[in-house]
Amino acid sequence: MNAQTALITGGAQGIGAKVAHTLASRGWRVLVADLNEGPAKDLAEELNDTYPTAAAHLGFGVDVSDEESVSSLFTALSNETDQLDGLVNCAGNILRQPAEELDISQWRRLLDIHLTGSMLMAKSSYPLLKTSHGSIVNIASVGSTFGLPGRTAYATAKTGMLGLTRTLAVEWGPHGIRVNAVAPGYVNTEMVQSGLRNGTLNQDALLGRTPLRRLAEPEEIASVIAFLLSPDASFIHGEVIKIDGGLTIDGTFS
C-alpha cells in the first residue's frame, strides 16, 4: 500500500517545514512546494535521508498566487504521482504598514498569496482529493478573531480564510473531502521574531496577554495539522482550531 501523500505550500520554512517533518515522521510521503525551489528540494532530500518512503519525498517551486505557476506545479506532480491525500496551505507573507499608508500593490500581493493562492491550490487539488477522500488544512490566525493594528492586509486575509474554509467544507463535504483550518497565535518563527525586532510586536505585552505566557513552537502547530489530516479527525469538518495559548479567550483588562 502506498504511503499517504501530502502537498504543503510554503513548505520550505517556518510552520510549513515543521508540518513536512511531522508528516514524514509519521509515514507520509511529502511534496514540498515553495516560492523558493532550492530550499524546497533541499528539505525533500533531508526528509528522504531521515524518513525514507517507497516513493521519494519531492520539492517543487511554485508561486501560489499565479494561476499558470500552480498549473505548472500540478503538471509536474502528475508525472510523479496520481495520489494526493492531504493539502496544507501554509504559503504566506506579512505586510506591516499603517492603514492610511498602505501600499495597495502590496495589499493585493498579500491577499493573492493567502486567499487566491489557497483557493487555486484547493481547486487544483480537488480531483485527486475527491478520489482519495482527502483533507485540506488552511492556515488562519488570531488575526481572524481580532484586529491587528499595522497588519490590515494580513488580518483581512486571515479572516477571509474562515469563509473559504467553511464554504469549501459545505461544497466538498458530500464528495468526502474534509476542509478545516488552524488559527495559530504567536509562534516562534522568523515572521514573529522580525516583528519583535522591529517593534511591531512588544514581547512583554504579547506574553502578558497570553495565558500560557509563552510563544508556540512550530511543531505544536504542525502536530494539530497532522491530527486534522489523520483518520482520528475523520468527523471534524469546517472547523477552525485555535492554537493560541488562550490569547483570544483572555478578557483581562488589568
BAFI-3210 file (N, C-alpha, C; in Angstrom, 3 decimals, decimal comma, padded with zeros to 6 digits):
// residues 254
n [1|2|3|4|5|6|7|8|9|10|11|12|13|14|15|16|17|18|19|20|21|22|23|24|25|26|27|28|29|30|31|32|33|34|35|36|37|38|39|40|41|42|43|44|45|46|47|48|49|50|51|52|53|54|55|56|57|58|59|60|61|62|63|64|65|66|67|68|69|70|71|72|73|74|75|76|77|78|79|80|81|82|83|84|85|86|87|88|89|90|91|92|93|94|95|96|97|98|99|100|101|102|103|104|105|106|107|108|109|110|111|112|113|114|115|116|117|118|119|120|121|122|123|124|125|126|127|128|129|130|131|132|133|134|135|136|137|138|139|140|141|142|143|144|145|146|147|148|149|150|151|152|153|154|155|156|157|158|159|160|161|162|163|164|165|166|167|168|169|170|171|172|173|174|175|176|177|178|179|180|181|182|183|184|185|186|187|188|189|190|191|192|193|194|195|196|197|198|199|200|201|202|203|204|205|206|207|208|209|210|211|212|213|214|215|216|217|218|219|220|221|222|223|224|225|226|227|228|229|230|231|232|233|234|235|236|237|238|239|240|241|242|243|244|245|246|247|248|249|250|251|252|253|254]
n.u [000,850|000,564|002,179|000,382|-000,035|001,004|000,682|002,391|002,251|004,400|006,293|009,002|010,007|009,585|006,375|005,378|007,590|007,938|005,551|006,015|008,175|006,890|004,748|006,197|007,634|005,651|005,112|004,068|004,248|005,821|005,258|006,898|006,212|007,235|007,874|010,559|012,429|014,853|015,425|013,120|013,579|015,889|014,906|013,232|015,137|016,422|014,347|014,119|016,485|016,113|013,495|012,716|010,568|008,620|008,088|009,799|010,163|009,503|010,544|009,318|009,093|006,883|004,656|002,079|000,136|-000,120|-001,796|-000,867|001,576|000,741|-000,691|001,426|002,816|001,051|001,034|003,669|003,496|001,743|003,341|004,672|003,028|-000,205|-001,694|-003,086|-003,551|-003,684|-003,741|-001,959|-002,196|000,142|001,545|002,506|002,766|003,745|002,681|003,562|002,241|000,826|-002,699|-003,473|-001,292|-000,989|000,397|-001,133|-000,545|001,065|-000,786|-002,592|-000,881|-000,393|-002,998|-003,440|-001,540|-002,254|-005,143|-006,148|-004,166|-004,546|-007,065|-006,606|-004,840|-006,453|-008,549|-007,136|-006,233|-008,524|-009,618|-007,903|-008,092|-010,780|-010,896|-009,351|-010,715|-009,691|-008,088|-008,066|-006,114|-006,213|-004,514|-005,359|-005,541|-004,860|-005,487|-007,770|-009,715|-009,494|-008,672|-005,544|-003,479|-001,635|-001,290|-003,153|-003,761|-002,931|-004,561|-007,041|-006,824|-006,496|-008,890|-010,605|-009,884|-011,399|-013,994|-013,459|-012,634|-014,933|-016,877|-015,826|-015,867|-018,618|-019,373|-017,718|-017,756|-019,794|-018,484|-016,627|-014,382|-012,635|-012,423|-010,635|-009,332|-006,510|-005,847|-003,315|-001,685|000,826|003,816|006,975|008,593|010,394|008,844|007,403|009,551|010,790|008,916|009,127|011,734|011,580|009,838|007,123|005,767|005,410|007,149|006,781|004,168|002,788|003,273|002,251|-000,436|-001,064|-002,343|-000,809|001,692|003,858|005,472|004,172|005,655|006,770|006,394|004,254|002,067|002,224|001,663|-001,055|-002,102|-001,308|-002,900|-005,471|-005,377|-005,445|-006,976|-008,005|-009,341|-011,647|-014,347|-014,322|-014,978|-015,037|-014,152|-012,412|-009,533|-008,275|-005,008|-003,552|-002,598|-004,499|-004,880|-006,969|-009,174|-008,836|-010,057|-008,958|-008,424|-006,576]
n.v [-001,199|002,194|004,975|007,546|010,708|014,039|017,440|020,393|023,804|026,691|025,258|025,105|026,411|027,731|027,180|025,501|023,884|022,466|021,056|019,407|017,826|016,618|015,143|013,453|012,022|010,450|008,667|009,631|010,438|013,290|016,222|019,002|022,312|025,487|029,014|029,399|027,329|025,904|025,602|024,082|021,682|020,936|020,445|018,285|016,359|016,103|014,984|012,581|011,373|011,102|010,168|007,924|006,880|004,600|005,802|008,676|011,632|014,895|018,072|021,232|024,223|026,985|029,680|030,457|032,349|032,729|031,680|030,256|029,303|027,592|025,758|024,675|023,461|021,362|019,928|018,992|017,463|015,479|013,867|012,495|011,366|009,912|010,272|011,981|012,849|014,800|018,349|021,141|024,435|026,468|028,634|032,005|035,522|038,657|042,009|045,040|047,977|051,166|051,611|053,914|054,454|052,407|050,388|049,686|047,910|046,071|045,182|043,843|041,835|040,386|039,467|037,926|035,885|034,625|034,191|033,921|032,176|029,941|029,162|028,574|026,414|024,589|024,203|023,092|020,780|019,373|017,214|014,996|014,838|014,268|011,701|010,329|010,828|012,881|015,518|018,963|021,475|024,709|027,811|029,904|032,497|034,258|036,733|036,353|036,625|038,979|042,508|043,502|045,918|047,813|045,690|045,358|044,151|041,509|040,643|040,884|039,037|036,655|036,551|036,223|033,652|032,048|032,134|030,948|028,377|027,360|027,470|025,862|023,504|023,010|022,738|020,652|018,590|016,588|015,101|013,748|015,117|016,562|019,752|021,964|024,402|025,839|028,133|029,781|031,320|033,502|032,452|030,902|031,787|033,053|035,110|036,160|036,767|038,776|040,797|041,317|042,290|044,647|046,205|046,153|044,235|043,810|042,096|041,673|042,622|040,946|038,332|038,704|038,954|036,452|033,595|031,223|032,264|032,206|031,867|029,884|026,860|025,943|023,183|022,545|023,617|022,190|019,576|019,616|020,148|017,791|016,006|016,853|016,033|013,330|010,025|010,111|012,470|012,219|013,043|015,710|018,745|021,610|023,224|025,590|025,443|026,782|027,608|029,005|029,422|030,419|033,081|034,430|034,119|035,476|037,807|039,705|042,935|044,311]
n.w [000,000|-000,879|000,710|002,432|000,841|001,042|000,139|000,633|000,787|000,915|002,165|002,743|004,911|008,271|009,763|007,763|007,058|009,436|009,470|007,286|008,255|010,456|009,299|007,585|009,479|010,434|008,506|006,104|002,620|001,434|-000,375|-001,061|-001,617|-002,647|-002,900|-003,160|-004,827|-004,529|-001,640|-001,108|-002,491|-001,159|001,427|000,872|000,173|002,623|004,114|002,750|003,503|006,243|006,772|004,929|002,261|000,210|-002,263|-003,274|-001,239|-002,469|-003,849|-004,987|-006,979|-006,701|-007,331|-005,544|-005,949|-008,615|-011,393|-013,641|-012,700|-010,648|-012,190|-013,668|-011,597|-010,900|-013,243|-013,214|-010,878|-011,731|-013,220|-011,342|-009,393|-008,830|-006,690|-003,972|-000,719|001,189|001,572|002,561|003,153|003,592|002,598|002,855|003,679|005,221|005,796|007,059|007,755|008,557|008,110|006,713|005,206|003,506|001,003|-001,876|-003,915|-002,628|-000,750|-002,484|-003,368|-000,993|-000,322|-002,579|-002,276|000,184|000,107|-002,655|-003,480|-001,762|-002,632|-005,360|-005,081|-003,698|-005,548|-007,702|-006,529|-006,100|-007,858|-007,287|-004,492|-004,224|-005,237|-003,340|-001,015|000,560|002,525|003,476|004,982|006,024|006,854|009,291|011,748|014,865|014,055|012,644|014,456|015,993|015,464|013,989|014,545|012,200|010,535|008,458|005,936|006,360|008,538|007,315|005,206|006,674|008,051|005,908|005,277|006,911|005,815|003,341|004,131|005,444|003,411|001,343|002,790|003,050|000,354|-000,607|001,187|000,717|-001,200|000,152|000,938|003,473|005,039|006,906|009,264|010,956|013,590|014,477|017,331|018,427|017,126|017,440|015,058|012,179|011,117|013,328|015,020|013,524|013,775|016,499|016,579|015,045|016,451|015,972|017,373|020,864|023,175|025,982|026,370|024,643|025,637|028,167|027,647|026,823|028,191|028,665|028,708|026,891|023,652|020,950|019,715|016,449|015,910|017,535|016,256|013,916|014,765|015,343|012,830|011,547|012,977|012,107|009,480|009,777|010,262|012,831|013,018|011,589|011,555|011,906|010,557|008,563|010,573|012,699|014,362|017,200|018,148|020,288|022,850|024,563|024,020|022,570|024,193|026,484|028,626|030,279|031,646|033,059]
ca.u [000,000|001,341|002,043|-000,430|000,762|000,560|001,299|002,479|002,774|005,204|006,781|010,454|010,420|008,564|005,392|005,286|008,688|007,653|004,499|006,669|008,897|005,946|004,048|007,168|007,975|004,510|004,973|003,517|005,094|005,631|005,586|007,165|006,113|007,613|008,327|011,990|012,514|016,053|015,173|012,090|014,251|016,815|014,133|012,792|016,282|016,603|013,306|014,466|017,548|015,667|012,230|012,504|009,328|008,762|008,217|010,599|009,700|009,923|010,421|008,911|008,900|005,568|004,074|000,680|-000,758|-000,106|-002,545|-000,016|002,567|000,046|-000,964|002,689|003,104|000,234|001,540|004,857|003,049|001,092|004,397|005,282|002,055|-001,633|-002,297|-002,951|-004,456|-003,766|-003,200|-001,784|-001,928|000,962|002,216|002,028|003,713|003,148|002,903|003,379|002,108|-000,442|-003,699|-003,520|-000,089|-000,891|000,741|-002,207|000,027|001,481|-002,049|-003,072|000,056|-000,615|-004,267|-003,291|-000,796|-003,000|-006,500|-006,202|-003,278|-005,196|-008,166|-006,035|-004,304|-007,585|-009,243|-006,290|-006,125|-009,859|-009,853|-007,163|-008,647|-012,083|-010,620|-008,789|-011,449|-008,621|-008,342|-007,372|-005,969|-005,818|-003,905|-005,951|-004,677|-005,569|-005,983|-009,114|-010,625|-009,477|-007,879|-004,107|-003,027|-000,444|-001,272|-004,503|-003,895|-002,767|-005,769|-008,128|-006,638|-006,712|-010,329|-011,168|-009,600|-012,501|-015,063|-013,016|-012,645|-016,304|-017,627|-015,323|-016,337|-020,018|-019,464|-016,949|-018,016|-020,508|-017,550|-015,696|-013,209|-012,745|-011,713|-010,545|-008,267|-005,957|-005,656|-002,235|-001,344|002,178|004,640|008,406|009,077|011,070|007,851|007,159|010,808|011,029|008,041|009,712|012,940|011,308|008,969|005,694|005,284|006,050|007,166|006,185|002,722|002,282|003,267|001,357|-001,801|-001,230|-002,407|000,283|002,897|004,977|005,173|004,067|006,719|006,172|005,965|002,953|001,076|002,320|001,040|-002,508|-002,368|-001,201|-004,116|-006,620|-005,249|-005,442|-008,278|-008,511|-010,182|-012,483|-015,652|-014,100|-015,175|-015,446|-013,799|-011,196|-008,963|-007,372|-003,792|-003,040|-002,249|-005,563|-004,831|-008,228|-010,256|-008,462|-010,740|-008,343|-008,203|-005,703]
ca.v [000,000|003,412|005,903|008,718|011,771|015,393|018,573|021,502|025,044|027,383|024,120|025,084|027,158|028,041|026,155|024,536|022,916|021,585|020,137|018,416|016,898|015,867|014,150|012,444|011,157|009,570|007,753|010,250|010,980|014,742|017,037|020,342|023,344|026,769|030,009|029,152|025,925|025,275|025,120|023,027|020,449|020,580|019,841|016,965|015,454|015,860|014,036|011,277|010,786|010,854|009,431|007,414|006,184|003,835|006,850|009,727|012,985|015,754|019,517|021,945|025,664|027,460|030,924|030,036|033,428|032,790|030,518|029,465|028,616|026,483|024,765|024,005|022,573|020,146|019,143|018,292|016,449|014,374|012,985|011,835|010,667|010,080|010,190|013,104|012,629|015,985|019,632|022,102|025,744|027,242|029,773|033,276|036,601|039,664|043,405|045,884|049,393|051,758|051,517|055,136|054,486|051,078|050,232|048,823|046,812|045,055|044,625|042,855|040,705|039,572|038,751|036,914|034,742|033,907|033,771|033,383|031,013|028,796|028,720|027,927|025,110|023,705|023,879|022,204|019,511|018,782|015,885|013,955|014,707|013,609|010,277|009,746|011,313|013,525|016,574|020,243|022,324|026,087|028,492|031,163|033,244|035,083|037,867|036,027|036,877|040,411|043,357|043,577|047,232|047,794|044,484|045,339|043,156|040,174|040,304|040,733|037,759|035,545|036,494|035,618|032,212|031,362|031,963|029,975|027,053|026,907|027,284|024,642|022,362|022,755|022,292|019,460|017,520|015,459|014,326|013,067|015,951|017,372|021,032|022,620|025,403|026,118|029,571|029,923|032,577|033,929|031,257|031,210|031,706|034,271|036,165|036,777|037,339|040,035|041,781|041,690|043,089|045,993|046,933|045,962|043,427|044,008|040,748|041,653|042,768|039,764|037,193|039,034|038,756|035,028|032,894|030,262|033,083|031,869|031,661|028,499|026,352|025,498|021,784|022,453|023,870|021,081|018,359|019,754|019,971|016,356|015,402|017,148|015,232|011,911|009,398|010,481|013,663|011,872|013,718|017,140|019,283|023,011|023,826|026,384|025,061|027,802|027,108|030,341|029,551|031,120|034,518|035,033|033,987|036,220|039,085|040,526|044,336|044,950]
ca.w [000,000|-000,943|001,827|002,162|000,250|001,384|-000,550|001,577|000,222|001,920|002,940|002,920|006,091|009,267|010,111|006,675|007,160|010,573|009,034|006,432|009,130|011,293|008,485|007,132|010,622|010,667|007,384|004,908|001,554|001,483|-001,541|-000,541|-002,648|-002,056|-003,869|-003,295|-005,230|-003,991|-000,287|-001,125|-002,883|-000,077|002,510|000,423|000,295|004,060|004,518|002,172|004,317|007,615|006,801|003,570|001,909|-001,029|-003,279|-002,654|-000,971|-003,575|-003,690|-006,197|-006,899|-007,147|-006,832|-005,395|-006,368|-010,070|-011,893|-014,532|-011,874|-009,984|-013,227|-013,964|-010,463|-010,958|-014,370|-012,707|-009,920|-012,440|-013,703|-010,187|-008,544|-009,102|-005,367|-003,041|000,410|002,039|001,129|003,647|002,558|004,528|001,965|003,375|003,939|006,093|005,425|008,242|007,436|008,984|007,045|005,903|004,367|002,909|-000,416|-002,374|-004,699|-001,660|-000,236|-003,455|-003,378|000,202|-000,452|-003,622|-001,744|001,225|-000,253|-004,009|-003,521|-001,125|-003,487|-006,543|-004,693|-003,382|-006,794|-008,493|-005,806|-005,936|-008,456|-006,572|-003,143|-004,349|-005,414|-002,112|000,148|001,306|003,503|003,321|006,170|005,758|007,991|009,720|012,664|015,845|013,285|012,168|015,574|016,349|014,591|014,223|014,077|011,384|009,697|007,900|004,869|006,938|009,294|006,356|004,518|007,592|008,307|004,701|005,272|007,583|004,833|002,355|004,751|005,710|002,170|000,710|003,581|002,706|-001,031|-000,937|002,138|000,109|-002,016|001,042|001,203|004,687|004,967|008,209|009,388|012,280|013,837|015,461|017,960|018,088|017,024|017,395|013,686|011,736|010,928|014,631|015,509|012,818|014,396|017,788|016,329|014,517|017,362|015,688|018,492|022,161|023,741|027,315|026,236|023,953|026,555|029,270|027,179|026,525|029,479|028,854|028,944|026,016|022,249|020,489|018,861|015,175|015,935|018,200|015,217|012,969|015,291|015,195|011,398|011,277|013,535|011,251|008,268|010,120|010,499|014,157|012,867|010,432|011,567|012,132|009,208|008,540|011,861|012,869|015,644|017,733|018,804|020,624|024,259|025,283|023,730|022,107|025,173|027,696|028,723|031,326|031,266|034,043]
c.u [000,879|001,120|001,087|000,478|000,158|001,359|001,237|003,022|003,469|005,962|008,258|010,923|009,258|007,651|005,310|006,356|008,467|006,537|005,106|007,405|007,935|005,245|005,006|007,526|006,866|004,187|004,365|004,621|004,782|006,109|005,690|007,110|006,379|008,015|009,809|012,219|013,707|015,859|014,110|012,712|015,217|016,077|013,660|013,927|016,573|015,586|013,589|015,549|017,038|014,436|011,929|011,159|009,549|008,899|008,843|009,776|010,270|009,722|010,142|008,901|007,519|005,290|002,577|-000,307|-000,920|-000,727|-001,687|001,030|001,942|-000,270|000,298|003,079|002,324|000,554|002,761|004,465|002,447|002,103|005,009|004,304|000,649|-002,412|-002,048|-004,011|-004,613|-003,124|-003,134|-001,349|-001,187|001,595|001,633|003,150|003,029|003,563|002,591|003,421|000,827|-001,423|-003,690|-002,313|000,038|-000,585|-000,225|-001,664|000,509|000,275|-002,558|-002,181|-000,189|-001,922|-004,193|-002,557|-001,657|-004,317|-006,580|-005,334|-003,907|-006,328|-007,642|-005,514|-005,426|-008,291|-008,443|-006,155|-007,429|-010,020|-009,152|-007,728|-010,017|-011,907|-010,193|-009,642|-010,458|-009,064|-007,508|-007,278|-005,452|-005,247|-004,604|-005,006|-005,524|-006,116|-007,297|-010,168|-010,669|-008,563|-006,416|-003,612|-001,705|-000,334|-002,652|-004,688|-003,840|-004,038|-006,960|-008,035|-006,968|-008,181|-011,043|-010,959|-010,706|-013,645|-014,710|-013,116|-014,065|-017,071|-017,148|-015,805|-017,774|-020,134|-018,850|-017,117|-018,761|-019,633|-016,473|-014,433|-013,460|-011,895|-011,777|-009,442|-007,735|-005,723|-004,583|-002,232|000,048|003,133|006,098|008,971|009,754|010,075|007,576|008,430|011,120|010,149|008,542|010,934|012,616|010,303|007,491|005,032|006,095|005,991|006,513|004,664|002,108|002,187|002,353|-000,097|-002,097|-001,237|-001,285|001,649|004,102|004,506|004,922|005,332|006,081|005,677|004,625|001,820|001,040|001,592|-000,482|-002,904|-002,312|-002,421|-005,307|-006,565|-005,478|-006,858|-008,854|-009,439|-011,249|-013,867|-015,525|-014,074|-015,681|-015,091|-012,530|-010,684|-007,979|-006,206|-003,024|-002,697|-003,267|-005,674|-006,202|-009,389|-009,985|-009,121|-010,171|-008,087|-007,312|-004,289]
c.v [001,239|004,268|007,023|009,867|013,123|016,411|019,774|022,719|025,842|026,397|024,117|025,774|027,271|026,878|025,089|023,468|021,954|020,602|019,027|017,374|016,016|014,786|013,059|011,481|010,166|008,700|008,326|010,497|012,466|015,375|018,476|021,332|024,702|027,723|029,832|027,662|025,219|024,754|024,035|021,681|019,982|019,899|018,446|015,949|015,120|014,845|012,646|010,581|010,318|009,955|008,868|006,703|005,484|004,757|008,066|010,965|013,897|017,219|020,189|023,451|026,034|028,834|030,677|031,095|033,499|031,518|029,643|028,680|027,414|025,378|023,984|023,041|021,276|019,297|018,337|017,185|015,243|013,396|012,150|010,996|010,870|010,042|011,476|012,936|013,855|017,185|020,554|023,426|026,636|028,485|031,078|034,285|037,608|041,047|044,258|047,354|049,920|051,789|052,741|055,270|053,218|051,147|049,205|047,694|045,703|044,406|043,525|041,618|039,790|038,789|037,661|035,681|033,937|033,333|033,165|032,136|029,781|028,253|028,018|026,535|024,122|023,250|022,877|020,823|018,719|017,403|014,764|013,747|014,042|012,103|009,622|009,988|011,968|014,728|017,798|020,905|023,678|026,721|029,821|031,801|033,812|036,341|037,589|036,358|038,342|041,176|043,368|044,916|047,129|046,609|044,277|044,244|041,741|039,753|040,092|039,386|036,590|035,437|035,866|034,119|031,425|031,115|030,935|028,558|026,529|026,621|026,058|023,399|022,000|022,179|020,909|018,325|016,349|014,590|013,654|013,844|016,768|018,632|021,695|023,672|025,389|027,616|029,738|031,299|032,969|032,754|031,683|030,919|033,024|035,417|036,907|037,428|038,661|041,148|042,244|042,585|044,509|046,779|046,855|045,180|043,754|042,683|040,698|041,741|041,508|038,581|037,444|038,827|037,276|034,228|031,879|030,946|032,644|031,860|030,172|028,127|025,810|024,061|021,613|022,738|022,682|019,840|018,428|019,594|018,491|015,611|015,624|016,372|013,738|011,347|009,718|011,692|013,459|012,524|015,178|017,808|020,715|023,760|024,665|026,096|026,139|027,138|028,347|030,531|030,299|032,598|035,108|034,840|034,801|037,597|039,996|041,938|045,059|044,409]
c.w [000,000|000,304|001,441|001,729|000,579|000,592|000,382|000,851|001,322|002,772|003,245|004,186|007,078|009,589|009,027|006,739|008,320|010,248|008,176|007,277|009,923|010,486|008,008|008,256|010,931|009,455|006,126|003,885|001,440|000,181|-001,053|-001,701|-002,013|-003,175|-004,173|-003,567|-004,604|-002,581|-000,216|-001,494|-001,798|001,071|002,118|000,536|001,755|004,560|003,966|002,979|005,680|007,692|005,406|003,424|000,570|-002,234|-002,608|-002,320|-002,056|-003,249|-005,019|-005,931|-007,387|-006,551|-006,746|-005,863|-007,875|-010,651|-012,797|-013,746|-011,161|-010,986|-013,576|-012,846|-010,595|-012,188|-013,940|-011,733|-010,629|-013,019|-012,586|-009,379|-009,080|-007,792|-004,589|-001,955|001,293|001,376|002,333|003,037|003,557|003,908|002,486|003,512|004,848|005,622|006,638|007,830|008,070|007,819|006,138|004,973|003,513|001,420|-001,009|-003,238|-003,774|-000,999|-001,172|-003,453|-002,185|000,097|-001,519|-003,104|-000,783|000,701|-001,647|-004,117|-002,912|-001,981|-004,734|-006,220|-004,389|-004,661|-007,623|-007,855|-005,800|-006,592|-007,703|-005,167|-003,165|-004,483|-004,106|-000,879|001,120|002,112|003,182|004,689|005,722|007,023|008,215|010,750|013,794|015,170|012,587|013,221|015,951|015,403|014,993|013,692|013,317|010,459|009,065|006,868|005,429|007,678|008,370|005,640|005,435|008,005|007,119|004,641|005,963|006,609|003,779|002,918|004,917|004,421|001,401|001,457|003,225|001,298|-001,243|000,060|001,538|-000,786|-001,164|001,345|002,459|004,545|006,333|008,181|010,814|012,376|014,899|016,116|017,509|018,242|016,882|016,001|013,334|011,551|012,239|015,166|014,816|013,379|015,747|017,585|015,898|015,355|017,046|016,813|019,742|022,912|025,116|027,241|025,630|024,911|027,744|028,923|026,925|027,826|029,704|028,955|028,122|024,573|021,998|019,741|017,571|015,197|016,648|017,214|014,256|013,471|015,196|013,725|011,033|011,807|012,609|009,942|008,523|010,262|011,873|014,092|011,796|010,418|011,987|010,767|009,297|009,806|011,765|014,280|016,090|018,453|019,262|022,098|025,090|024,968|023,419|023,085|026,442|027,686|029,818|030,830|032,278|033,906]
res [m|n|a|q|t|a|l|i|t|g|g|a|q|g|i|g|a|k|v|a|h|t|l|a|s|r|g|w|r|v|l|v|a|d|l|n|e|g|p|a|k|d|l|a|e|e|l|n|d|t|y|p|t|a|a|a|h|l|g|f|g|v|d|v|s|d|e|e|s|v|s|s|l|f|t|a|l|s|n|e|t|d|q|l|d|g|l|v|n|c|a|g|n|i|l|r|q|p|a|e|e|l|d|i|s|q|w|r|r|l|l|d|i|h|l|t|g|s|m|l|m|a|k|s|s|y|p|l|l|k|t|s|h|g|s|i|v|n|i|a|s|v|g|s|t|f|g|l|p|g|r|t|a|y|a|t|a|k|t|g|m|l|g|l|t|r|t|l|a|v|e|w|g|p|h|g|i|r|v|n|a|v|a|p|g|y|v|n|t|e|m|v|q|s|g|l|r|n|g|t|l|n|q|d|a|l|l|g|r|t|p|l|r|r|l|a|e|p|e|e|i|a|s|v|i|a|f|l|l|s|p|d|a|s|f|i|h|g|e|v|i|k|i|d|g|g|l|t|i|d|g|t|f|s]
***
